[in-house]
């Protein structure tokens, strides 16, 4: 006959084995979920960095190219196709703003959105200058390029701060 001590030992071993197995299962499940969360986080972080880089490139491109187009318009050298490029330039910038906005805080988004007004005004001004083709009706003073530069500097500051914060977190890890 099997002794009570042996049955007790087997029962204890079985319960101990089940508990250890259960804890291992929970620990493994939590580890997998944590790795999945990290993968999802890395996926969205990569998308955010891509959106920040694309936006910053569009920002720099807009500010520089609208200045060039403005100078051509005031010299009477802006062609109709270049005027169309100004519209495309603004639309490309606006798309980059839209793609970035989902990754920003409300305050950051407000700063970035504040560029749209001056940038649209700059685009319209360059096109209007071409369409008017009458220097006396539109003067350089009627459009303030400083507003474009100021809005661009503030938006660039948002992007740089966001990148610095992310780099800082990586350096801490």
C-alpha positions in Angstrom: 0.0 0.0 0.0 1.0 3.5 -0.6 1.8 5.4 2.5 0.1 8.6 3.4 3.4 10.3 3.5 4.1 9.4 0.0 0.7 10.6 -1.2 1.2 13.8 0.7 4.6 14.3 -0.9 3.3 13.6 -4.3 0.4 16.0 -3.8 2.7 18.7 -2.5 5.0 18.2 -5.4 2.1 18.3 -7.8 0.7 21.5 -6.3 4.2 23.1 -6.2 4.8 22.2 -9.8 1.4 23.7 -10.8 2.1 26.9 -8.9 5.6 27.2 -10.4 4.2 26.4 -13.9 1.4 28.9 -13.4 3.8 31.7 -12.3 6.1 30.9 -15.2 3.2 31.1 -17.6 2.1 34.4 -16.2 5.6 35.8 -16.2 6.1 34.7 -19.8 2.8 36.1 -20.9 3.6 39.4 -19.2 7.0 39.5 -20.8 5.5 38.8 -24.3 2.9 41.6 -23.7 5.6 43.9 -22.6 7.7 43.1 -25.7 4.5 43.6 -27.8 3.9 47.0 -26.2 7.5 47.9 -26.8 7.2 46.9 -30.4 4.1 49.0 -30.8 5.7 51.9 -29.1 8.8 51.6 -31.3 6.5 51.5 -34.4 4.8 54.7 -33.5 8.0 56.4 -32.3 9.5 55.6 -35.7 6.4 57.1 -37.4 6.7 60.2 -35.2 10.4 60.7 -36.0 9.6 60.3 -39.7 6.8 62.9 -39.5 9.0 65.3 -37.5 11.9 65.0 -40.1 9.5 65.3 -43.0 7.8 68.4 -41.5 11.1 70.0 -40.7 12.3 69.5 -44.2 9.1 71.0 -45.6 9.4 73.9 -43.3 12.9 74.7 -44.4 12.0 74.2 -48.0 9.0 76.4 -47.8 10.8 79.3 -46.1 13.7 79.2 -48.5 11.8 78.7 -51.7 9.1 81.2 -51.0 11.9 83.8 -50.5 13.4 82.9 -53.9 10.0 83.0 -55.6 9.2 86.3 -54.0 12.4 87.8 -55.3 11.6 86.5 -58.8 8.1 87.9 -58.6 9.4 91.4 -57.6 11.9 91.3 -60.4 9.1 90.3 -62.8 10.7 87.0 -63.6 8.2 84.5 -62.0 6.6 82.4 -64.6 3.1 80.9 -64.5 4.5 77.4 -63.8 6.6 78.8 -60.9 3.4 80.4 -59.5 1.8 76.9 -59.6 4.9 75.6 -57.8 4.2 78.1 -55.0 0.8 76.6 -54.6 2.2 73.1 -54.6 4.9 74.2 -52.1 2.2 75.4 -49.7 0.0 72.3 -50.2 3.0 70.0 -49.5 3.8 72.0 -46.4 0.2 71.8 -45.2 0.2 68.0 -45.7 3.3 67.7 -43.6 1.6 69.7 -40.9 -1.4 67.4 -41.0 0.7 64.3 -40.8 2.7 65.6 -37.9 -0.3 66.9 -35.9 -1.4 63.5 -34.6 1.9 63.2 -32.7 1.8 66.6 -31.0 0.4 68.0 -27.8 -2.3 70.7 -28.2 0.2 73.5 -27.4 2.7 72.2 -30.0 0.0 71.8 -32.6 -1.2 75.4 -32.0 2.4 76.6 -32.6 2.7 74.6 -35.8 -0.8 75.6 -37.0 0.2 79.2 -36.4 2.5 79.0 -39.4 -0.3 78.2 -41.8 -1.7 81.8 -41.9 1.6 83.6 -42.6 2.7 80.9 -45.0 -0.6 81.0 -47.0 -0.4 84.8 -47.0 3.2 84.6 -48.4 2.1 82.2 -51.1 -0.9 84.3 -52.1 1.3 87.4 -52.1 3.8 85.9 -54.4 1.1 84.7 -56.8 -0.8 88.1 -56.6 2.4 89.9 -57.3 2.7 87.9 -60.5 -0.9 88.4 -61.4 -0.9 92.1 -60.7 2.3 92.6 -62.6 2.0 96.2 -61.6 4.7 97.2 -59.2 2.8 100.2 -57.8 -0.1 98.1 -56.6 1.8 95.7 -54.5 5.0 96.7 -52.6 7.4 94.6 -50.7 6.2 96.3 -47.6 2.7 95.0 -48.1 3.9 91.6 -47.1 6.0 91.0 -44.0 8.5 88.2 -44.6 9.5 88.6 -40.9 6.2 87.0 -39.9 7.0 83.9 -42.0 10.5 83.7 -40.4 9.1 84.2 -36.9 6.4 81.5 -37.4 9.0 79.2 -38.9 11.4 79.7 -36.0 8.8 78.9 -33.5 7.7 75.8 -35.4 11.3 74.7 -35.8 11.7 75.1 -32.0 8.8 72.7 -31.4 10.4 70.1 -33.7 13.9 70.5 -32.1 12.5 70.3 -28.6 10.6 67.1 -29.4 13.7 65.5 -31.0 15.9 66.5 -28.0 13.4 65.1 -25.6 13.4 61.8 -27.4 17.2 61.6 -27.7 17.4 62.5 -24.0 15.1 59.5 -23.1 17.3 57.2 -25.2 20.4 58.4 -23.5 18.9 57.7 -20.1 18.1 54.1 -21.0 
